[in-house]
Amino acid sequence: MKPHAIIMHPAPVNRGCEISGHLVEAPSSRIFEQMGNGVMVRMAILEQVLHGRETK
């Protein structure tokens, strides 16, 4: 792996199956940030689907 490579995965991670466990905790891993952002995106999509956008 190149030194400047960023490790991404949408989670949940099957450590040792999909990705090596040490890569999940690596300094270049963005898995936890990506997971948190994904939760917020899914919440926003559900809000729009269930309640729609209010018009003014």
Beta strands, then each sheet from edge to edge (+ up, - down):
end
